[in-house]
Amino acid sequence: MSGPMIPGLLGAMVFVFAVAILLFYIWHARRREDPILDLGLLRIRTFRIGTVIGSICRMGLDATPFLLPLLFQVGFGLSPFQSGLLTFSSSLGAMLVRMLSSTFLRFLGFRRLLVGGACLAAAVTAGCGMLRPDTPVWLIVAVVLLSGCVRSIQYLGLNTISYADVPAPVLSKSTSVGGAAQQLARGFGIAVGAALLALIAGPRTLTIGDFELAFFLIALLPLASALGFLRLSPFDGAEVSGHQRAQPRSAGSAAG
């Protein structure tokens, strides 16, 4: 639909067909005792929040690395090599922040980490939309570097909290569901970013203003996910993060 490689009506029909297939699988999975993707695992609260709400957050996080090179090359007129040098700082930030990830988890806990990370991701994404060709290079690198740091920490928090309360016998099933959700979120993030640019620009040539609006709209995704992360308890995942001693809970408290 962002192409236009196929007619818009055909793209809409394919989208409706995909939704129908998804609904059919949900119906099918509920009737089977051993589905390939066991959607019954979503009854585990932390897994549901990390997977469903986390997918909304991932869509915004994964759209940014797709839009930034386009902004630098189409909007700023930089070469692919120059664009790559700027966007490389995102990967550098992701690698550097890994060394501090356990410290962040112990100090903040999952609830504060994910809520704060989502809000910060929204702010950084919106900040990317405010970059201009005359922006100092060091400031562009700083924004892209911070974007990579936030994305890495948020991924770590989501991947860990999703399986914090999953019983060991169904852990392999939960990784299948979580892995499929991550790939869908990544694909949707790129598709949403491309579709927004196509809808904003229409038939005319892309401008920096089009990228600015697209980044602002994408920033709403992680911001909206922060509301879902507020449903986490301060004690969720405490045994994993070491943030604080978890309160005794009944065996079934993780579900619901």
Secondary structure by P-SEA (a helix, b strand, c coil): cccccccaaaaaaaaaaaaaaaaaaaaaaaaccccccccccccaaaaaaacaaaaaaaaaaaaaaaaaaaaaaccccccaaaaaaaaaaaaaaaaaaccaaaaaaaaccaaaaaaaaaaaaaaaaaaaaaccccccaaaaaaaaaaaaaaaaaaaaaaaacccccccccaaaaaaaaaaaaaaaaaaaaaaaaaaaaaaaaccccccaaaaaaaaaaaaaaaaaaccccccccccccccccccccccccccccccc
